[in-house]
Amino acid sequence: MNVVIYARFSCSNQREESIEGQLEVCYEYAKKNNYTVIGEYIDRAMTGKTDKRPDFLKMIEDSDKKTFQGILVYQLDRFARNKYDSAIYKRKLKLNGVRVLSARENIADDASGILVESVLEGMAEYYSAELAQKVKRGMHTNAEHCLSTGGTIPLGFYIGEDRKYHINEETAPIVVKIFEMYSIGYTMRAIVDYLNSMNYKTVLGNKFNKNSIYKMLTNKKYNGYYIYNGLEVKDGIPKIIDDNLFEKCQEIMKKNKKAPARRKAEEEYLLTTKIFCGKCNSAMVGISGRGRNNTKYAYYRCKNKPLKLCDKETIQKEYIEDIVINETKKVLTDKNIEKIAKEVVKLCQQQSNTETIKYLKKQLKKQDNEIANLLQALESGKISDLIINRIEEKKIEKENIEKQITIEEMKTPNLTIEKVKKFLKHFRSGDYNDIKYRKSLINVFVNKVIVYEDKLTILYNLQDSQSNVLYNTTLVSQEGFEPPTPGLEGLCSIQLSY
């Protein structure tokens, strides 16, 4: 696994935890665990109580490139001392397939930190969906009247004070030229070369490329369609391209289009990174195989088995996941929900940081002032085209800042005990067969699953909470053999300690 090392020290702490000491311990740990270190990110004389750390932020940004799968730190307080910030950044990293590893600590984090992280991740998704529904309702109202709902305006249009689409007489001819060239046989590459040679720019001010041409040729707005989230209104906006020219270009595209290769549906293994072999302590991985009648089956298998370093039998994916789901729901007692809610709210109230939101709101006010000044200049009769373009740019900047504020407010929601309890209780009544529900339940509450010969142990993100469960050994199956129908027959809980 490729990893990077993150090291940090504050001015007042330069003993063993100095940069050199941290790096030495991290490199030794990486060597011991067969990790490949591909880079270092170092913040000197920086506190971990804030995220204003240049190399730290660069590392988070670089995780988007997916060139490394782990971030190795001397110990977890080098990453962040604020559990709230830690949860937010670990979520970003998790989406990019990156884990935070500690060279000095054997656990991923303390129990309360893991729990807060898990609940915050789940609540962020839950309330994001709720916010999206509210925004969607407002947008749909605008769409019914063919009004702009924000976002990038296609080349050739502008949005008037009435919030409707209007044809931009300066840029619309470029759009017409593109469609005309394509309709008489010019390739997209030839069109790109022509546009760039004329120094024409896209709506974002960039050079044209094949992708931008393709998007324009397939954009029904140029044919007068108002489009929003599946809603299409014919003649809802002015036409730049007439019906005959637009349809001709669509026919040519259909002829030139190559059928894309069909992607095979991938099996989703919900316990990946959480399930371990009870015989050799190695991770178990998801695999699939074919049985009689060419029926496909999915399993979890110890990663050491193909190397003949472990003889632990494979176990059916659905069977083991059903057990974990079933047992995890039992954890959601009123007493535990009350305990979790109080702990999450307490930590969030202690550690919530609104500096970023304050800064963004300050920038938002600045944008409003600049737009007001530009409007005043326009009213006084100054060069109108330049000012109008500048106003549009400022409106886009303002919209982006508003989106950032919304995102930051989602990071630091106004949590109450009742809100957290409501969120946690929805897990007790979720649809057992809904893949999103199953995934969320496991992600929030399950820390680790250890599979032994005839039982499994489930460790939860609740301190000192686990389930020991017997399972039906007839449902442990070698690859290549058709197993019995998955189910919970023979399941027997022998210990539950919540």
C-alpha positions as semicolon CSV with decimal commas, in nm:
position;residue;x (nm);y (nm);z (nm)
1;M;0,000;0,000;0,000
2;N;0,127;0,348;-0,087
3;V;0,130;0,591;0,204
4;V;0,246;0,945;0,277
5;I;0,377;1,066;0,611
6;Y;0,233;1,371;0,783
7;A;0,445;1,527;1,057
8;R;0,385;1,837;1,267
9;F;0,521;2,000;1,580
10;S;0,434;2,315;1,775
11;C;0,690;2,563;1,902
12;S;0,660;2,441;2,259
13;N;0,702;2,069;2,189
14;Q;1,029;1,960;2,031
15;R;1,135;1,653;2,223
16;E;1,081;1,300;2,089
17;E;0,787;1,433;1,890
18;S;1,016;1,655;1,678
19;I;0,990;1,626;1,301
20;E;1,296;1,403;1,275
21;G;1,174;1,178;1,555
22;Q;0,827;1,149;1,404
23;L;0,967;1,066;1,060
24;E;1,201;0,799;1,200
25;V;0,921;0,621;1,387
26;C;0,687;0,646;1,085
27;Y;0,944;0,503;0,844
28;E;1,014;0,212;1,081
29;Y;0,641;0,143;1,109
30;A;0,599;0,158;0,729
31;K;0,886;-0,086;0,677
32;K;0,747;-0,328;0,936
33;N;0,403;-0,328;0,771
34;N;0,529;-0,336;0,408
35;Y;0,398;0,012;0,327
36;T;0,562;0,214;0,049
37;V;0,623;0,576;0,152
38;I;0,584;0,797;-0,156
39;G;0,595;1,142;0,006
40;E;0,612;1,362;0,314
41;Y;0,397;1,656;0,426
42;I;0,547;1,862;0,708
43;D;0,407;2,159;0,902
44;R;0,661;2,321;1,134
45;A;0,558;2,526;1,439
46;M;0,190;2,465;1,361
47;T;-0,082;2,383;1,611
48;G;-0,316;2,088;1,556
49;K;-0,610;2,280;1,699
50;T;-0,671;2,447;1,365
51;D;-0,680;2,331;1,003
52;K;-0,481;2,636;0,886
53;R;-0,177;2,420;0,809
54;P;-0,043;2,458;0,451
55;D;0,103;2,110;0,402
56;F;-0,191;1,947;0,579
57;L;-0,441;2,115;0,344
58;K;-0,225;2,030;0,042
59;M;-0,219;1,666;0,153
60;I;-0,600;1,659;0,180
61;E;-0,623;1,813;-0,168
62;D;-0,366;1,568;-0,312
63;S;-0,573;1,274;-0,184
64;D;-0,809;1,349;-0,477
65;K;-0,536;1,217;-0,709
66;K;-0,565;0,875;-0,537
67;T;-0,191;0,806;-0,559
68;F;-0,179;0,699;-0,194
69;Q;-0,410;0,491;0,022
70;G;-0,288;0,585;0,368
71;I;-0,165;0,880;0,573
72;L;0,085;0,775;0,839
73;V;0,125;0,992;1,150
74;Y;0,342;0,954;1,460
75;Q;0,026;0,950;1,667
76;L;-0,327;1,065;1,601
77;D;-0,299;1,404;1,773
78;R;-0,049;1,498;1,499
79;F;-0,339;1,475;1,251
80;A;-0,586;1,683;1,451
81;R;-0,660;1,744;1,817
82;N;-1,010;1,858;1,737
83;K;-1,222;1,543;1,695
84;Y;-1,477;1,741;1,497
85;D;-1,222;1,855;1,237
86;S;-1,069;1,508;1,242
87;A;-1,406;1,353;1,157
88;I;-1,464;1,597;0,871
89;Y;-1,123;1,548;0,712
90;K;-1,128;1,170;0,764
91;R;-1,460;1,166;0,579
92;K;-1,303;1,351;0,284
93;L;-1,013;1,107;0,285
94;K;-1,244;0,808;0,315
95;L;-1,428;0,915;0,000
96;N;-1,089;0,906;-0,176
97;G;-1,004;0,562;-0,033
98;V;-0,744;0,696;0,213
99;R;-0,704;0,581;0,578
100;V;-0,528;0,760;0,864
101;L;-0,274;0,530;1,033
102;S;-0,093;0,582;1,362
103;A;0,264;0,454;1,411
104;R;0,239;0,467;1,792
105;E;-0,120;0,361;1,857
106;N;-0,281;0,025;1,792
107;I;-0,635;0,156;1,745
108;A;-0,773;0,390;1,481
109;D;-0,893;0,635;1,749
110;D;-1,047;0,631;2,098
111;A;-1,400;0,498;2,131
112;S;-1,568;0,838;2,160
113;G;-1,374;0,972;1,861
114;I;-1,474;0,678;1,642
115;L;-1,835;0,712;1,752
116;V;-1,851;1,086;1,690
117;E;-1,685;1,043;1,351
118;S;-1,929;0,772;1,250
119;V;-2,239;0,958;1,367
120;L;-2,126;1,288;1,211
121;E;-2,063;1,116;0,879
122;G;-2,407;0,960;0,888
123;M;-2,580;1,281;0,997
124;A;-2,401;1,486;0,732
125;E;-2,540;1,252;0,468
126;Y;-2,885;1,248;0,632
127;Y;-2,920;1,627;0,662
128;S;-2,757;1,688;0,324
129;A;-3,033;1,480;0,169
130;E;-3,293;1,673;0,370
131;L;-3,145;2,008;0,260
132;A;-3,128;1,887;-0,099
133;Q;-3,503;1,815;-0,091
134;K;-3,580;2,170;0,029
135;V;-3,353;2,326;-0,232
136;K;-3,501;2,099;-0,497
137;R;-3,854;2,217;-0,416
138;G;-3,749;2,582;-0,456
139;M;-3,565;2,508;-0,780
140;H;-3,866;2,320;-0,919
141;T;-4,086;2,627;-0,861
142;N;-3,840;2,838;-1,061
143;A;-3,825;2,571;-1,330
144;E;-4,202;2,572;-1,376
145;H;-4,170;2,937;-1,483
146;C;-3,857;2,867;-1,695
147;L;-3,643;3,086;-1,469
148;S;-3,271;3,042;-1,417
149;T;-3,187;2,810;-1,126
150;G;-2,820;2,912;-1,118
151;G;-2,517;2,731;-1,246
152;T;-2,319;2,793;-1,564
153;I;-2,512;2,966;-1,842
154;P;-2,444;2,809;-2,185
155;L;-2,243;3,009;-2,438
156;G;-2,478;3,226;-2,644
157;F;-2,718;3,311;-2,361
158;Y;-2,732;3,554;-2,071
159;I;-2,974;3,584;-1,782
160;G;-3,171;3,906;-1,768
161;E;-3,307;4,091;-1,466
162;D;-3,627;3,893;-1,514
163;R;-3,416;3,576;-1,447
164;K;-3,509;3,443;-1,790
165;Y;-3,278;3,327;-2,071
166;H;-3,195;3,580;-2,344
167;I;-2,980;3,545;-2,657
168;N;-2,637;3,706;-2,634
169;E;-2,595;3,868;-2,976
170;E;-2,214;3,864;-2,945
171;T;-2,159;3,496;-2,864
172;A;-2,465;3,329;-3,022
173;P;-2,304;3,344;-3,372
174;I;-2,019;3,127;-3,241
175;V;-2,274;2,863;-3,139
176;V;-2,440;2,877;-3,483
177;K;-2,101;2,843;-3,653
178;I;-2,023;2,527;-3,452
179;F;-2,351;2,359;-3,551
180;E;-2,315;2,463;-3,916
181;M;-1,959;2,331;-3,941
182;Y;-2,053;1,998;-3,786
183;S;-2,359;1,962;-4,012
184;I;-2,148;1,989;-4,330
185;G;-1,891;1,731;-4,225
186;Y;-1,627;1,905;-4,014
187;T;-1,490;1,684;-3,736
188;M;-1,491;1,802;-3,375
189;R;-1,112;1,833;-3,387
190;A;-1,134;2,057;-3,695
191;I;-1,398;2,272;-3,525
192;V;-1,181;2,301;-3,213
193;D;-0,879;2,407;-3,420
194;Y;-1,085;2,670;-3,603
195;L;-1,237;2,820;-3,286
196;N;-0,904;2,837;-3,105
197;S;-0,733;2,989;-3,410
198;M;-0,997;3,265;-3,399
199;N;-0,925;3,307;-3,027
200;Y;-1,285;3,230;-2,934
201;K;-1,337;3,118;-2,574
202;T;-1,582;2,893;-2,393
203;V;-1,833;3,043;-2,150
204;L;-1,574;2,992;-1,873
205;G;-1,308;3,176;-2,070
206;N;-1,108;2,866;-2,164
207;K;-0,993;2,727;-2,498
208;F;-1,230;2,489;-2,675
209;N;-1,174;2,114;-2,675
210;K;-1,362;1,812;-2,810
211;N;-1,552;1,769;-2,485
212;S;-1,682;2,127;-2,487
213;I;-1,795;2,087;-2,851
214;Y;-1,972;1,760;-2,773
215;K;-2,161;1,919;-2,482
216;M;-2,272;2,208;-2,699
217;L;-2,389;1,987;-2,987
218;T;-2,602;1,779;-2,750
219;N;-2,741;2,069;-2,548
220;K;-3,114;2,093;-2,621
221;K;-3,126;2,443;-2,475
222;Y;-2,989;2,567;-2,806
223;N;-3,301;2,422;-2,965
224;G;-3,530;2,617;-2,729
225;Y;-3,577;2,359;-2,453
226;Y;-3,577;2,474;-2,091
227;I;-3,424;2,185;-1,895
228;Y;-3,404;2,128;-1,521
229;N;-3,364;1,797;-1,339
230;G;-3,555;1,590;-1,593
231;L;-3,813;1,863;-1,661
232;E;-3,813;1,975;-2,027
233;V;-4,024;2,263;-2,157
234;K;-4,029;2,304;-2,536
235;D;-3,990;2,667;-2,644
236;G;-3,926;2,757;-2,282
237;I;-3,626;2,966;-2,385
238;P;-3,527;3,142;-2,712
239;K;-3,386;2,921;-2,990
240;I;-3,034;2,981;-3,116
241;I;-3,039;2,674;-3,345
242;D;-3,346;2,593;-3,555
243;D;-3,506;2,247;-3,552
244;N;-3,367;2,126;-3,888
245;L;-3,005;2,215;-3,811
246;F;-3,022;2,074;-3,459
247;E;-3,177;1,743;-3,571
248;K;-2,927;1,707;-3,856
249;C;-2,639;1,736;-3,610
250;Q;-2,800;1,477;-3,379
251;E;-2,831;1,230;-3,666
252;I;-2,466;1,274;-3,760
253;M;-2,363;1,218;-3,398
254;K;-2,565;0,897;-3,379
255;K;-2,389;0,761;-3,686
256;N;-2,047;0,852;-3,552
257;K;-2,106;0,730;-3,203
258;K;-1,941;0,403;-3,106
259;A;-2,123;0,174;-2,869
260;P;-1,957;0,199;-2,529
261;A;-1,838;-0,120;-2,364
262;R;-2,086;-0,249;-2,109
263;R;-1,958;-0,233;-1,756
264;K;-2,018;-0,532;-1,539
265;A;-2,215;-0,463;-1,226
266;E;-1,986;-0,477;-0,927
267;E;-2,081;-0,662;-0,612
268;E;-2,082;-0,435;-0,307
269;Y;-1,907;-0,588;-0,006
270;L;-2,036;-0,394;0,293
271;L;-1,785;-0,534;0,544
272;T;-1,474;-0,448;0,343
273;T;-1,197;-0,310;0,577
274;K;-1,403;-0,420;0,880
275;I;-1,398;-0,802;0,856
276;F;-1,103;-1,010;0,979
277;C;-1,005;-1,377;0,998
278;G;-1,022;-1,523;1,351
279;K;-0,747;-1,775;1,267
280;C;-0,464;-1,553;1,144
281;N;-0,596;-1,200;1,218
282;S;-0,562;-1,099;0,852
283;A;-0,824;-0,901;0,665
284;M;-1,093;-1,090;0,476
285;V;-1,173;-0,973;0,124
286;G;-1,476;-0,999;-0,100
287;I;-1,462;-1,246;-0,389
288;S;-1,714;-1,400;-0,626
289;G;-1,738;-1,743;-0,787
290;R;-1,963;-1,962;-1,002
291;G;-2,144;-2,270;-0,877
292;R;-2,352;-2,531;-1,057
293;N;-2,583;-2,395;-1,327
294;N;-2,334;-2,107;-1,366
295;T;-2,497;-1,925;-1,072
296;K;-2,284;-1,647;-0,925
297;Y;-2,209;-1,643;-0,552
298;A;-2,024;-1,389;-0,340
299;Y;-1,801;-1,470;-0,043
300;Y;-1,559;-1,325;0,209
301;R;-1,223;-1,503;0,213
302;C;-0,911;-1,463;0,425
303;K;-0,650;-1,287;0,211
304;N;-0,388;-1,539;0,328
305;K;-0,581;-1,840;0,200
306;P;-0,465;-1,821;-0,166
307;L;-0,108;-1,807;-0,030
308;K;-0,179;-2,124;0,173
309;L;-0,088;-1,937;0,491
310;C;-0,436;-1,989;0,638
311;D;-0,703;-2,256;0,591
312;K;-1,002;-2,056;0,714
313;E;-1,309;-2,147;0,509
314;T;-1,483;-1,885;0,298
315;I;-1,821;-1,761;0,415
316;Q;-2,120;-1,638;0,218
317;K;-2,135;-1,262;0,179
318;E;-2,512;-1,219;0,224
319;Y;-2,524;-1,460;0,517
320;I;-2,252;-1,286;0,719
321;E;-2,382;-0,940;0,633
322;D;-2,734;-1,039;0,740
323;I;-2,601;-1,154;1,077
324;V;-2,414;-0,827;1,129
325;I;-2,717;-0,618;1,031
326;N;-2,945;-0,821;1,257
327;E;-2,713;-0,799;1,558
328;T;-2,630;-0,432;1,508
329;K;-2,998;-0,336;1,520
330;K;-3,008;-0,490;1,868
331;V;-2,751;-0,233;1,984
332;L;-3,000;0,048;1,923
333;T;-3,165;0,043;2,262
334;D;-3,318;0,362;2,401
335;K;-3,046;0,367;2,666
336;N;-2,764;0,346;2,412
337;I;-2,924;0,602;2,180
338;E;-2,955;0,848;2,471
339;K;-2,591;0,788;2,566
340;I;-2,463;0,836;2,209
341;A;-2,670;1,151;2,152
342;K;-2,543;1,320;2,468
343;E;-2,181;1,235;2,390
344;V;-2,198;1,357;2,030
345;V;-2,367;1,687;2,119
346;K;-2,127;1,749;2,406
347;L;-1,817;1,701;2,193
348;C;-1,953;1,903;1,903
349;Q;-2,046;2,194;2,128
350;Q;-1,698;2,191;2,279
351;Q;-1,514;2,169;1,950
352;S;-1,729;2,343;1,688
353;N;-1,521;2,592;1,490
354;T;-1,707;2,864;1,298
355;E;-1,405;3,068;1,183
356;T;-1,439;2,944;0,824
357;I;-1,808;3,039;0,813
358;K;-1,732;3,386;0,952
359;Y;-1,466;3,437;0,685
360;L;-1,697;3,322;0,404
361;K;-1,980;3,548;0,523
362;K;-1,736;3,837;0,524
363;Q;-1,645;3,753;0,163
364;L;-2,015;3,728;0,075
365;K;-2,075;4,078;0,210
366;K;-1,779;4,201;0,007
367;Q;-1,931;4,054;-0,311
368;D;-2,263;4,226;-0,238
369;N;-2,087;4,561;-0,197
370;E;-1,892;4,516;-0,521
371;I;-2,208;4,423;-0,714
372;A;-2,384;4,730;-0,571
373;N;-2,094;4,953;-0,681
374;L;-2,100;4,804;-1,031
375;L;-2,475;4,860;-1,059
376;Q;-2,425;5,220;-0,949
377;A;-2,156;5,265;-1,215
378;L;-2,392;5,117;-1,475
379;E;-2,666;5,361;-1,380
380;S;-2,424;5,652;-1,416
381;G;-2,371;5,561;-1,785
382;K;-2,025;5,404;-1,781
383;I;-1,922;5,136;-2,036
384;S;-2,216;4,898;-2,009
385;D;-2,088;4,576;-2,169
386;L;-1,779;4,550;-1,947
387;I;-1,977;4,628;-1,635
388;I;-2,255;4,382;-1,721
389;N;-1,998;4,104;-1,774
390;R;-1,829;4,197;-1,446
391;I;-2,161;4,187;-1,262
392;E;-2,230;3,839;-1,400
393;E;-1,884;3,724;-1,286
394;K;-1,946;3,866;-0,939
395;K;-2,284;3,692;-0,920
396;I;-2,118;3,358;-1,003
397;E;-1,852;3,423;-0,737
398;K;-2,127;3,508;-0,488
399;E;-2,315;3,188;-0,575
400;N;-2,000;2,981;-0,518
401;I;-1,942;3,144;-0,178
402;E;-2,304;3,074;-0,079
403;K;-2,253;2,708;-0,172
404;Q;-1,934;2,695;0,038
405;I;-2,121;2,845;0,334
406;T;-2,390;2,579;0,299
407;I;-2,124;2,306;0,294
408;E;-1,949;2,451;0,601
409;E;-2,280;2,482;0,787
410;M;-2,344;2,115;0,710
411;K;-2,009;2,038;0,875
412;T;-2,110;2,220;1,192
413;P;-2,486;2,155;1,218
414;N;-2,683;2,297;1,510
415;L;-2,702;1,961;1,680
416;T;-2,937;1,892;1,967
417;I;-2,981;1,570;2,163
418;E;-3,328;1,526;2,012
419;K;-3,193;1,566;1,655
420;V;-2,925;1,305;1,711
421;K;-3,174;1,069;1,877
422;K;-3,414;1,110;1,585
423;F;-3,134;1,030;1,342
424;L;-3,022;0,721;1,537
425;K;-3,377;0,591;1,582
426;H;-3,438;0,586;1,206
427;F;-3,191;0,294;1,194
428;R;-3,428;0,082;1,401
429;S;-3,705;0,110;1,144
430;G;-3,499;0,108;0,823
431;D;-3,567;-0,122;0,530
432;Y;-3,368;-0,439;0,595
433;N;-3,319;-0,497;0,221
434;D;-3,225;-0,139;0,129
435;I;-2,854;-0,137;0,037
436;K;-2,810;0,227;0,146
437;Y;-2,964;0,153;0,484
438;R;-2,748;-0,157;0,535
439;K;-2,433;0,033;0,437
440;S;-2,511;0,327;0,668
441;L;-2,592;0,101;0,964
442;I;-2,260;-0,082;0,929
443;N;-2,056;0,234;0,867
444;V;-2,195;0,417;1,170
445;F;-2,199;0,142;1,431
446;V;-1,970;-0,148;1,334
447;N;-1,601;-0,116;1,412
448;K;-1,476;-0,468;1,344
449;V;-1,605;-0,818;1,265
450;I;-1,386;-1,119;1,355
451;V;-1,485;-1,451;1,196
452;Y;-1,384;-1,770;1,381
453;E;-1,454;-2,132;1,291
454;D;-1,809;-2,145;1,429
455;K;-1,877;-1,799;1,564
456;L;-1,808;-1,435;1,496
457;T;-1,742;-1,136;1,721
458;I;-1,881;-0,797;1,629
459;L;-1,711;-0,496;1,789
460;Y;-1,915;-0,177;1,785
461;N;-1,828;0,194;1,795
462;L;-1,962;0,192;2,150
463;Q;-1,713;0,152;2,430
464;D;-1,697;-0,206;2,560
465;S;-1,982;-0,319;2,335
466;Q;-1,967;-0,637;2,131
467;S;-2,173;-0,937;2,018
468;N;-2,053;-1,296;2,007
469;V;-2,268;-1,497;1,766
470;L;-2,274;-1,862;1,664
471;Y;-2,329;-1,916;1,293
472;N;-2,438;-2,214;1,089
473;T;-2,117;-2,379;0,968
474;T;-2,302;-2,542;0,677
475;L;-2,311;-2,196;0,522
476;V;-1,933;-2,177;0,512
477;S;-1,852;-2,279;0,156
478;Q;-1,550;-2,348;-0,059
479;E;-1,534;-2,155;-0,385
480;G;-1,671;-2,349;-0,680
481;F;-1,941;-2,530;-0,482
482;E;-2,302;-2,423;-0,479
483;P;-2,393;-2,326;-0,120
484;P;-2,736;-2,357;0,043
485;T;-2,981;-2,070;0,021
486;P;-2,862;-1,782;0,239
487;G;-3,056;-1,719;0,558
488;L;-3,037;-1,699;0,934
489;E;-3,124;-2,062;1,008
490;G;-2,933;-2,196;1,306
491;L;-2,835;-1,848;1,427
492;C;-2,788;-1,838;1,802
493;S;-2,668;-1,538;2,003
494;I;-2,461;-1,659;2,294
495;Q;-2,339;-1,327;2,435
496;L;-2,454;-0,970;2,404
497;S;-2,275;-0,707;2,609
498;Y;-2,400;-0,355;2,548
